[in-house]
Amino acid sequence: MVDWPVAPFHEGYVEADGFRIRYVEAGQGHAVVALDSALWSLSQLHHALAQKYHIFAFEIPGLGTSPPNARSKSLKELADTVAQGVAKVVADNYSLMGTSFGANVALWHTLQAPDQVEALVMISPTCILPKGGPMTRKPEESAEWLFSRPDNAQGFLPADPAVLSKEQALARRLTGGTHDAEAEGKLGEIQCATLVVFGQKDRKVAPEAARIYREKIANCNVSIVYDAGHLIVADRPEALINVVSDFVERRETFVVSRQSGVINP
């Protein structure tokens, strides 16, 4: 496994739509905005990207260490709040990245701020869910539900179960834990280069999700990471870093076949 250098991230806060949004940043060059909950533990992906790009990781209001969010009425409204915060911090256009619920916020962010987002990376997005399948599980079941092997969970789940419960409550309130038909209906409006990454063993998304994203988004690449569950960065960090880094570098000229086919070994 590659031991990525630890980047010197610096913390800041920005006021947007009545929220005080925490973010961290590191690196130089092209701006990459990551929408995260897990800012208590920056992943290898953040540190790897910071070696080549100027990465800004924003904590979505109501997730991670932020207070509970009872004000946002929809994913669209939450995404608009985040976009306002990003606009105050990031001066140039940027590549936008989100994971799981954060990928859903990134999707709506792109739809509402298309002139700012040059490229979109959605890692394990949960807009398109198994029919009738619940979006969340009890905190004590999270390891077996999110990872290909439960021992990969170390460092990727908050020490305080209340943090995970808070995040699940927000996702459940804004999505109902169901398929986002409105978001699916708007996928064709996304014009920027897009990468969607799924873990081969992800049980939180519908089996047909990869096909739907590829068919409905005009410039969309889909990568499936072998032997990875929902949190790919925990199960297969090197595979995820390789495909995301290559996409951010190439954007419009990126094709999945440059890696090693649709399935990353």
C-alpha positions in Angstrom: 0.0 0.0 0.0 1.3 3.5 -0.9 2.1 5.6 2.2 0.8 9.0 1.0 2.5 12.1 2.6 0.4 13.9 5.1 -0.6 17.4 3.8 -0.6 20.4 6.2 -4.4 21.2 6.2 -5.5 24.5 7.7 -8.9 25.1 9.2 -11.3 27.9 8.5 -15.0 28.9 8.8 -17.4 30.6 6.5 -20.8 32.1 7.1 -23.5 31.1 4.6 -27.3 31.2 4.7 -27.2 31.4 8.5 -24.8 28.5 8.9 -21.2 28.6 10.1 -19.5 26.1 7.8 -16.2 24.5 8.7 -13.7 23.7 6.0 -10.0 22.7 5.7 -7.6 23.4 2.9 -4.2 22.4 1.7 -2.1 22.3 -1.5 -1.8 24.5 -4.5 -3.0 24.6 -8.1 -6.4 23.7 -9.6 -9.1 23.9 -6.9 -10.8 20.7 -5.9 -13.8 21.1 -3.5 -14.8 18.0 -1.4 -18.1 17.8 0.4 -17.6 15.8 3.5 -18.9 14.7 6.8 -15.8 12.9 8.1 -13.5 15.9 8.7 -12.6 14.4 12.1 -10.4 12.0 10.0 -9.2 13.3 6.6 -8.7 10.3 4.3 -5.8 9.2 2.2 -7.7 10.6 -0.8 -7.7 14.1 0.7 -3.9 14.0 1.4 -3.1 12.5 -2.0 -5.1 15.1 -3.9 -3.4 17.9 -1.9 0.0 16.8 -3.3 -1.1 18.0 -6.8 -4.2 20.3 -6.3 -5.5 23.0 -3.9 -8.2 21.0 -2.1 -10.9 22.5 0.0 -12.9 20.0 2.1 -16.2 21.5 3.4 -18.2 20.0 6.2 -21.8 19.8 5.2 -24.1 21.6 7.8 -25.5 18.9 10.0 -22.8 16.3 9.4 -19.5 15.5 11.1 -18.6 17.9 13.9 -21.2 20.5 13.0 -24.3 21.1 15.1 -27.5 19.3 14.0 -29.2 20.9 11.0 -32.9 21.3 11.5 -33.3 24.2 9.0 -32.5 22.9 5.6 -35.8 21.7 4.0 -34.4 19.8 1.0 -31.3 18.5 -0.6 -31.5 21.4 -3.1 -31.7 23.9 -0.3 -28.8 22.3 1.5 -26.7 22.2 -1.7 -27.5 25.9 -2.3 -26.2 26.7 1.2 -23.0 24.8 0.6 -22.6 26.5 -2.8 -22.9 29.9 -1.2 -20.2 29.0 1.3 -17.9 27.6 -1.4 -18.3 30.8 -3.5 -17.0 32.9 -0.6 -13.8 30.8 -0.2 -12.9 29.5 -3.6 -12.3 32.3 -6.1 -11.9 30.2 -9.3 -13.9 27.4 -10.9 -13.3 24.0 -9.4 -13.7 20.3 -9.6 -16.4 19.1 -7.2 -16.3 15.8 -5.3 -18.6 14.1 -2.8 -19.1 10.7 -1.2 -22.3 9.0 -0.4 -24.8 11.6 0.9 -22.1 14.2 0.1 -22.2 13.0 -3.5 -26.0 13.7 -3.6 -25.3 17.2 -2.3 -22.6 17.6 -4.9 -25.0 16.6 -7.6 -27.5 19.3 -6.7 -24.7 21.8 -6.2 -23.6 21.1 -9.8 -27.2 21.5 -11.1 -27.5 24.9 -9.3 -24.0 26.3 -10.0 -23.1 24.8 -13.4 -20.8 27.8 -14.3 -18.6 27.1 -11.2 -18.2 23.3 -11.5 -15.7 22.2 -14.2 -15.8 18.6 -13.3 -17.9 16.4 -11.0 -16.8 13.3 -9.0 -19.5 11.3 -7.3 -18.2 8.5 -5.1 -20.9 6.0 -4.0 -23.8 8.3 -4.6 -27.1 7.2 -3.1 -29.6 9.1 -5.2 -30.6 5.9 -7.0 -31.4 3.3 -4.3 -32.6 -0.3 -4.3 -36.4 -0.4 -4.6 -37.8 -0.4 -1.1 -34.4 -0.5 0.4 -33.7 1.6 3.5 -30.9 4.2 3.2 -29.5 3.8 6.7 -28.8 1.1 9.2 -28.4 1.2 13.0 -25.0 2.6 14.0 -23.9 -0.8 15.4 -24.5 -2.3 12.0 -22.6 0.3 10.1 -19.3 -1.6 9.8 -20.8 -4.6 8.1 -23.1 -2.4 5.9 -20.5 0.1 4.7 -17.2 -1.9 4.2 -16.3 -5.0 2.3 -14.6 -6.2 5.5 -15.6 -4.8 8.9 -12.0 -4.6 10.0 -11.5 -1.8 7.4 -13.8 0.4 9.5 -11.0 1.5 11.9 -10.6 5.3 11.7 -13.5 5.8 9.3 -16.4 5.8 11.8 -16.8 8.5 14.5 -15.9 7.4 18.0 -19.2 8.9 19.2 -22.2 7.0 17.8 -24.3 10.1 18.3 -22.4 11.7 15.4 -23.4 8.9 13.0 -27.0 8.9 14.3 -27.2 12.7 13.7 -25.9 12.3 10.1 -28.4 9.5 9.4 -31.2 11.6 10.8 -30.4 14.4 8.4 -30.1 12.2 5.4 -33.4 10.4 6.3 -35.2 13.7 6.8 -34.1 15.3 3.5 -34.4 12.2 1.4 -36.9 10.0 3.2 -34.4 7.2 2.7 -35.8 6.6 -0.7 -34.8 7.0 -4.4 -34.4 10.6 -5.5 -36.6 10.6 -8.7 -36.2 14.4 -9.1 -32.4 14.2 -9.2 -32.5 11.2 -11.6 -34.8 13.3 -13.9 -32.2 16.1 -14.0 -29.1 14.0 -14.7 -29.3 15.0 -18.4 -28.8 18.7 -17.4 -25.2 18.0 -16.2 -22.9 19.2 -18.9 -19.5 19.0 -17.2 -17.2 16.0 -17.3 -18.4 13.5 -14.7 -16.9 10.5 -12.9 -19.1 8.1 -10.9 -17.3 5.5 -8.7 -19.0 2.5 -7.1 -17.6 -0.3 -5.0 -18.3 -3.7 -6.4 -19.8 -4.9 -3.1 -21.8 -1.7 -2.3 -25.2 -2.8 -0.9 -26.6 0.8 -0.4 -27.2 1.5 -4.1 -29.3 0.0 -6.8 -27.5 -2.5 -9.2 -28.7 -0.5 -12.2 -27.4 2.8 -10.8 -24.1 2.7 -12.8 -25.9 2.2 -16.1 -28.4 5.0 -15.4 -25.7 7.6 -14.6 -23.7 6.6 -17.7 -26.8 6.8 -20.0 -28.3 10.0 -18.7 -25.2 12.2 -18.1 -23.7 13.2 -21.5 -20.0 13.1 -20.5 -20.0 10.4 -17.8 -17.4 7.8 -16.9 -18.3 5.0 -14.5 -15.7 3.1 -12.6 -16.4 0.0 -10.4 -13.8 -0.8 -7.8 -13.3 -4.5 -7.2 -13.6 -5.8 -3.6 -14.9 -2.5 -2.2 -18.1 -1.7 -0.3 -19.8 1.7 0.1 -16.8 3.5 1.6 -14.3 2.8 -1.1 -11.6 5.0 0.5 -11.4 2.6 3.4 -11.5 -0.7 1.4 -9.4 0.2 -1.7 -7.8 3.6 -1.1 -5.1 3.2 -3.9 -7.6 2.3 -6.5 -9.9 5.2 -5.6 -7.0 7.7 -5.5 -5.7 6.5 -8.9 -9.0 6.9 -10.7 -10.0 10.2 -9.1 -6.6 11.8 -9.5 -6.4 10.8 -13.2 -9.9 12.1 -13.8 -9.3 15.5 -12.1 -6.1 15.9 -14.2 -7.7 14.9 -17.6 -11.4 15.8 -17.1 -12.8 16.2 -20.6 -10.2 13.7 -22.1 -10.5 11.1 -19.3 -11.8 7.7 -20.2 -12.1 4.7 -17.8 -10.1 2.5 -20.1 -7.0 4.5 -19.2 -7.1 2.8 -15.8 -7.7 -0.9 -16.6 -11.2 -1.2 -17.7 -14.4 -0.6 -15.8 -13.4 -2.9 -12.9 -10.3 -1.7 -11.0 -8.1 -4.6 -10.0 
